[in-house]
Amino acid sequence: MGRRAENCRQGITALAETDGIEVVCQSKLFLTEPVDYEKQRWFVNVTVKINTRLVPQALLSVLKEIERRAGREDQGIRFGPRVVDLDILFYEDLVLTSEKLVIPHPRMHKRRFVLQPLCDIDPDVRHPVYKKNIRQLYDMLEDTTQQVQVYE
């Protein structure tokens, strides 16, 4: 919602300004067709790689606070429009399932809008559950209809 690319940039800046987090690199911005709830504007997606001394639950709290400060509110529509959406995709090779957090992200291996930006950073990162790298997961996508393009 709103100024999508700017919202992404501001989210990255907020991450970089957080004590205990260093943004190492980021993908290009990608304009991506929505999935699941399709009657909305296309999204702008970006992936960042960070170094952090925060444990996963503390990192999740930081991400939720950045979303809140950016103006994110519950719209009541799952996968619907939002100002910003920050997720933990990987945390080293950790596999974690708790009530509030699942790592690696449980749907990332099915999402072109996640895998393409990840490939932009490092296609050789290995998924700790599926034991395949990001490029292999991208190449194995069953749904090839979602459009993803570099955002200019």
N, C-alpha and C positions, 0 to 999 in steps of 0.2 A: 504494500500500500504506500501511497505517497511517492516520494522521490527514491525509487527502489535502489538505484546504484549508490546514491549518496547515503542511504540507510546502511548499506553493506559497508561502505568505507568508514562510516562513523562507528559501526560495530567493531571493525578491525582496530580502529584507533583506540576505542575504549578497552579492548583486550590488551593492546600494547601498553596502555597507561596503567594497567593493573599490576600492583606489586606481586611478584612471583610468577609473572607471565612474560615471556619474550616471544614475539612474533618472528619466526625464522624466515618464512616465505609465504607467498600467496599465489593462487592460480589467477588466471585472467577472470574477468567477470563474464558470466554466461547468461544469456537470455534463454529461459526454458519454459516450454509449454507445460501448463499444470497437468497433474495426474490426480486420479481419484475424484477430486472435486474440480471439474473442468470449467465451470461457468465463472471464470474470473480472469483478470489480466495475467499475462505471462509473468513469471518470476525472474528476478536477477539472482543468480547463485554464484558463490565464490567459496573456495576452500582455503583454509590457512593451516599452516603447520606451526605449532608452538612448542617451546620448551617451557615446562612449568615445574615448580616444586609443590604445587597444590595437589592434594589427593583428588581422585575423581569426583567425589561428592562435593568437595569445596569448589572445584572448578565448575561443576554444574550450578552451584549457587551463584557464582560470579556471572555465568552466562544468563541465568534467569534475571539477575539484577540489571544487567546491561539491557536485556529485552524490556524490562519494566521502565527503565529510565528513557528508553527510546519511544515509549508510548504504546507498547504492546498490551492489548487487552484481549480477554477471551471473547471471541466473536461467536462462540457457540457452534461453529462449523468446523468439523475436523478436516484438516488439510485446506482450510479456507484462507482467504486473504489475511495478511498480517504485516505489520510494519517491519519486523525483523524476526528471524527464527534461527537461533544458534544451537547447534547440536554437537555432541562429542561423537565423532565417528570411530576413532581409535584412541587408545591410551596405551602406547607401546604395544605389547602383545597380550595385554590383559583381556581376559574373558570374565565378564561380571554381569550378573543378573540380580537386580534388587527391585524393590517396589517402585522406586523413582528413576532408576537408571539401568540401561542395558548397554553394555559395551562388548564387542563392536555394535554399532547402530544396527538394529535388527532388520531393517529393510534396505540398507545401503546397497547390497549386492544385486538388488532388483531395480535400482534407480539410475537411469542414464544421467539425470541431473546431478547426481552425487559422484558417480564414477568418472564422468568426463573431467570435471574440475580436479578430482584426485589424480587422474592420469596426467594432467597438466603440471602437477607438482612432482609426482614420483610414481610412475606406472609399475614400479617393481616392489612397492610396499606389499607385504604378504598379509592376507586376511588370516587371523589366527584360528578361525573356526573352519573355513572352507579350504584352507591350505593352498590357495591360489593367489597370484598377485592381482593387483587392480586391473591391469591390462587384460589378463585372462578373464576376469569377471566381466569386464566391459564387453569383450568379444563373445561371451556366452549369453549375453542378455537375450531373453526370449521376446520381450516387447521392444521392437525396433521402430515403433511408430512415433514415440515422443520426439519432438523436435528440440534440439539444443544447438544454439549458435553463439559465437563470440559476440559479446555486447560491445558496441562501439560508442 
